[in-house]
Amino acid sequence: MIARDGLLDDIAAVDLQWFAAEDEGRTEEPSEYKLKKAREEGRVAKSPELAGSLVMFVTVVILIVSGRFIMNGCLEVLSFYFSRSATDYPFQKQFYVGFVVALAKMTLPMAAAGIVAGVLANIVQNKGFIFSTKPIEPQFSKVSPRIGQYLKKTLFSFEGGFNIVKSFFKVAVVSVVAFIIIRSDMKTFLEFINAHDILAAVGRVAVSAAKILVACSVIFLAIAVPDYFVQKKQFIESMKMTKQEVKQEYKEMEGDPEVKARLDQAQRELLQRNMPQMVAKSDVVIANPTHFAVALLYDKDVSDAPQVMAKGADEVALRIRSIARDNAVPIVENKPLARALYSQTEVGDIIPVEYFTAIATIYTQVVYMNGRKS
């Protein structure tokens, strides 16, 4: 009775929230770090249907192309061994070795083509080769799953429903295709049977089977292509994060010096790409005639001191000066200050406290210069 009650409790745990798109509050897009970590663990967006369908298609094509060779090989093997059935040859070691070699010659090309197709399909979906033992590691937490969780994944979810519909559709398609082909070939098959032409009848069955295999493999491949995009969308959905997870990951990444340096570099590159706009709206450019240039902007609503909008050395410094001239931004030459600001600040930084006095003097000069121009 206890077990029955537990089962009912698990089933009762099914609620309509399983159908919600924003499951469990995961509304944020997955970060590059999370996607990279999932990839390292062997978890990527891929469709087993695509690989399986491609393997089936290639194998069927090879089977049809080499069908006559395989048939002749089978007949030769059967003829060879049946002609020696009255001797003790079938009991000798050479019998088994020869049989295995003949079988390998007939099946290896088809098997090799299927393996290559499967590997290539996975490499294309994975966007490269991934080696990870994580997917095959035993996870004892999943040995005894809750029935509610199982139902959620297999039935009460978009993925489960999609897979069920897909399976029914494939069964229906195979049934219809097989029925149409068999019905169209049945008359010819019966004619061969009535004429006692057994080989021709067997050949007609082989042709019908080949038609069914080709049609089904093409249809399965056509189904697998949209299935890949559905699986990709579902993978991204499953990788979505809660706002708390995003904050926690950012904190963890901030503690990693390498990651922090990479983020800072990316931010600086982004700011440098916007350099023309940043320089154009600056208050002043402090320059060392040809080597360094630093553009500053003071917005009391944003910060308590001037902020570095752009900076550069050599060719970049000359470009900053050129943009400043084109936009009537004052250029003040101060070699030691320009060199110090360039070496001690980054784009987006507030100027260091020790340079407040020097910067205030320059801003006074700029105000005076603008006043005289007015």
PyMOL commands that set and color helices and strands:
alter all, ss='L'
color gray80, all
select helices_A, chain A and resi 2-12+16-19+23-25+32-40+48-65+67-82+89-91+93-126+134-136+140-142+147-154+158-194+198-239+243-254+257-273+275-280+315-326+335-344+353-373
alter helices_A, ss='H'
color red, helices_A
select strands_A, chain A and resi 284-288+292-297+307-313+331-333
alter strands_A, ss='S'
color yellow, strands_A
deselect
rebuild
show_as cartoon
